[in-house]
Amino acid sequence: MSQPRHLLILAFLLPVLALAAQDAFLLKTGFSSFQDRKKEGVNAFNHLEWEHCFTPRLQLELSSDLSSSDRYLAPADQKFWHNGKLGARYSVSNFDLAASYRNTIYGSSKLLGLYPVWNNLQSQRKEMQHESSLAVQYSLPALSLQAQGRHKHLRFTPYELDLNTFELVEQDPAGVDDVYYGVGGRFDFLEYFSASVAVDHKDGLFAKEGQYRLTDISASLAAQYPVSGQSHLEASLQITNRDGAAISDEKRNLLQTRIRLQQQFSNDLRGWLLYVNNSCLAADARNIYLVSNYLRAQLQYTSPYDASAGSFACLGAKYSPENKANAWFGEVEHKLVRGLYAGAGFNLQPERLNQYSGKLSYHFPGVNEVYLQYGFRDYQTGNRQTRYLSLGSNLYW
Amino acid sequence: MKRSSAVLIIVLVVVLVVAIACKRVSITEYHIDSSSCNGCGECLRVCPNDAILYNHLGKAEIDQSKCTQCGECVAVCPNHAIY
């Protein structure tokens, strides 16, 4: 890895470490050894997060997420990955301003196909991505207006196919830019209702023909209703007109309906139910097509017999058959003696992967922990299984 | 006010029933449940088309103009927020 990359990582890590003693600070670190049919390897990860309030009006946030991996995650997995974020938020009476910069570094990245429309280049190796974001919001008692803009620049090394040798030949580094910006407003009325409108535009500046240009104009109606002291109901209906080459006529107008019910069953048990339906009204406004359904239920129980709230159980299910995204998942952690906890988890995605894990952890003051975890992944595609053993810690200041 | 909420819920249910009964689109389209997304970035790592980015709230968002519906992000999301 080149020296500038090391410097960038250090630029994100050092301020976090230097200022850690002063404020809220989170450090998650660990490594795991894995084994599957084809190979063995090691993964390591390190996540740092720091937040500081200079004044009640100004807040600064720094985070650094570093991971190095031999594991197979997906065809596009990068073996070295660092994402750093520097963000600031300024609030004064009814005005909010948020700005952030993110930097992502890819190391030992695989050759990936380049976007469908990109000259005669065949593939790319990702190097680095810069993302900057600016958002402002002005709020009155019943009306809020907001505007946001983002810019993304991806640096990569392109490869072109040499037709004489049929080999990929490395080219000079290049970059692609995408810009996203939009404005919106929300009006609250009749205590529980709100109506919103927004216009968002996106352009891929690298494609002159506008293949990656997209304009969304949306309007929505939402209600938030406290059914009782223990349950809360939210519902919304949104229609978005999407104009862009990537959006087919049948998907021109997206109708998104969302209902969420949250219930506190007792002091220790709570749950929520969410249903989202995505449908499309075709450009000719004659046909409605179904895109996807998403039904999700989740329950969470915290044991009243553990004063540190470290003993818990959660169980959830997700049903989204159209996109083969069904899942069953659960996790339980129980205090054995003093700070020693045992836990287990499962994540079943019948069309994608099944995962099981067992965990032994030691908690010390607060919610800090060191843990040893064993897991098994069974991928439903490619007849592949992976076992891993992890050692890690989660520390909070 | 309770009556207004009831009316709204009935309208939504009717829309849902109509939407469920209609024809399927020919192309898959993935979305992110922003209330379940914790911004961990796992989906960004595995996206081969650079189609996922963070919005100004720190949540992942799919750029539908670049997404090729490969579905790699669905399996890796630790919060099952992609559908």
Interface residues (C-beta under 8 A of the other chain):
Chain A: D65 L73 A74 P75 A76 D77 Q78 W81 N83 A98 S100 R102 T104 L112 G113 Y115 P116 K126 Q129 E131 S133 L134 A135 Q148 R150 K152 L154 V176 D178 Y180 L190 E191 Y192 F193 K202 G204 Q211 Y212 R213 L214 L221 A223 Y225 L233 A235 L237 R242 G244 A245 A246 I247 S248 E250 K251 L255 T257 I259 R260 L274 Y275 V276 N277 N278 S279 C280 N287 I288 Y289 L290 V291 S292 N293 Y294 R296 G316 K318 S320 E322 N323 K324 A325 A327 F329 Q349 R352 L353
Chain B: M1 S4 S5 L8 I9 V11 L12 V15 L16 V18 A19 I20 C22 K23 R24 V25 S26 I27 T28 E29 Y30 H31 D33 S35 S36 G41 E42 L44 R45 V46 C47 P48 N49 D50 L53 Y54 N55 H56 D63 Q64 S65 K66 T68 G71 E72 V74 A75 V76 H80 I82 Y83
